[in-house]
Amino acid sequence: MGSRVAERMLTWQTQLARRAGVELCLRRVLVRDVGKPRMVEIGRELLTADAAQLLDDPSIQVVVEVAGGDEPMRSYLERAIASGKHVVTANKVVMANHGPELLSLAAEKNVDVYFEAAVGGGIPLISAFRTDLQANRIERVSAVINGTTNYVLGRMAAEELPLESAVREAQAAGYAEADPTDDVGGFDATYKLAILGSIAYEIRVRPSDIYREGIDGIEPVDFRYARELGYAIKLIAHTQRHPGRVEARVHPAMVPLDHPLAQVEGANNAVFVEGDLVGQVLLVGQGAGGRPTASAVVGDLIDLARSIRRGVQSRPSFSFDDRVGVIPMGEVVTRAYYRIRAEDRPGVLAAVGQVFAEEGVSISSFIQKDAWVEEKTAELVITTHPTADSRLQRARERIAQLEPVRAVSSFLRVF
Ligand SMILES: NC(=O)c1ccc[n+]([C@@H]2O[C@H](COP(=O)([O-])OP(=O)(O)OC[C@H]3O[C@@H](n4cnc5c(N)ncnc54)[C@H](OP(=O)(O)O)[C@@H]3O)[C@@H](O)[C@H]2O)c1
């Protein structure tokens, strides 16, 4: 992606200068290996493996960071800001874990930090919150924000593939890393939700505050049952304002088929925002990839160059309200879907129903699905009305322990 940024800066200079009102000059490129062959022709004299050559050069006004990972990039960005440089970064890990501190330091040093590329690749999200939607109180943000898992879930749904096969397909198509843990485990979506939540409400939402569940517990049959009930299964990142607190969670969920998030195809991303003035807004597009991400990075750079030239900040500084925290998942009210494998004999439904009743969980639908005659077992599919998540979890644990129940094979929240 760094190559795409350099390419646009080197081959589109006239257009960029016209839009920025000032020439954007690539002064140095920090890499690990200066001898490595590169996709884009970059003058050898621009390349360096020594960060000090950028960070300690007073003639460099803006540091663009597209390397990724926590350290050493967090320290580099902090050093750049402390010495009065503006920053453009695509780094979700740094912005999710340390964004509020870096933004506060930037406000103190009177410089800007732009990070459009850190969430949703080329989709204009951060600028939407910071400029177009700034007259609103943001009420909720719901998103399909990880393209890899959306692609994997799409393949599992279409072909009833097991997770491992769908991940291998995503790797072959270039949508998944060799180690897919960050995506499949929901970590990547959690970083992005932390950033979105922090800027939507101007509070500090840390990745560790967010409830996280990956897509690894879902089986192919769940897609069939979900479809029959009128749902798709998506990895959803959701945050919502409540009096004095916010909800923030990442987990797979059943989404009604007519909801826009159910219709996000392939590796695309979509973010559904609700503001008190604007109502509902949907932003959709390519959430990753070298070219879309470079679009966001260079767009930030143009905006920043324009504001440096004018001597005014075009976007407001952040201030974070530390009185507002994240609601523990157990208190979040949600609906749920259970797939239960149990012995096919009288009394089972009554036993399961009694646990729900004792936990105060009201059942919305109850269907007996596939039966295994030889084993004398059947599958029960149950959906509930909205209930505190802790009650839904207690019911899940207690049902799994009932004598005729073999397993609670799946548990999904219903969005
Ligand atoms: N690509 C995307 O779709 C996308 C989308 C959103 C955000 N991002 C963010 O951008 C990051 C990089 O994306 P990518 O994988 O596309 O990049 P990439 O092509 O691997 O490029 C990263 C560049 O940074 C340099 N670099 C990495 N660590 C360094 C270090 N410690 N010191 C000096 N130079 C270092 C690399 O140098 P060498 O070339 O010498 O190895 C390389 O030129 C990701 O980790 C993510 O945080 C990417």
The ligand as a Gaussian input file, in Angstrom:
#p B3LYP/6-31G(d) Opt

LIG

0 1
 N       -3.132000      -2.782000       2.674000
 C       -4.321000      -2.535000       3.193000
 O       -5.349000      -2.934000       2.678000
 C       -4.429000      -1.681000       4.437000
 C       -5.670000      -1.137000       4.765000
 C       -5.783000      -0.357000       5.911000
 C       -4.671000      -0.165000       6.721000
 N       -3.481000      -0.728000       6.380000
 C       -2.344000      -0.516000       7.300000
 O       -1.144000      -0.345000       6.592000
 C       -0.176000      -1.275000       7.051000
 C        0.717000      -1.699000       5.925000
 O       -0.062000      -2.198000       4.858000
 P        0.541000      -3.168000       3.760000
 O        0.619000      -4.519000       4.351000
 O       -0.218000      -2.957000       2.529000
 O        1.986000      -2.551000       3.637000
 P        3.289000      -3.089000       2.937000
 O        3.043000      -3.179000       1.503000
 O        3.831000      -4.270000       3.693000
 O        4.214000      -1.848000       3.203000
 C        4.695000      -1.506000       4.460000
 C        5.953000      -0.657000       4.258000
 O        6.424000      -0.242000       5.531000
 C        7.780000      -0.591000       5.667000
 N        7.996000      -0.963000       7.063000
 C        7.267000      -1.841000       7.811000
 N        7.754000      -1.899000       9.079000
 C        8.807000      -1.066000       9.123000
 C        9.721000      -0.709000      10.135000
 N        9.664000      -1.230000      11.362000
 N       10.689000       0.181000       9.832000
 C       10.779000       0.699000       8.607000
 N        9.934000       0.413000       7.600000
 C        8.961000      -0.464000       7.859000
 C        8.025000      -1.754000       4.727000
 O        9.401000      -1.766000       4.324000
 P       10.005000      -2.932000       3.366000
 O        9.339000      -2.697000       2.034000
 O       11.468000      -2.706000       3.301000
 O        9.601000      -4.225000       3.979000
 C        7.078000      -1.410000       3.575000
 O        7.687000      -0.566000       2.652000
 C       -0.982000      -2.419000       7.654000
 O       -0.277000      -3.100000       8.648000
 C       -2.174000      -1.687000       8.209000
 O       -1.879000      -1.212000       9.500000
 C       -3.347000      -1.473000       5.256000

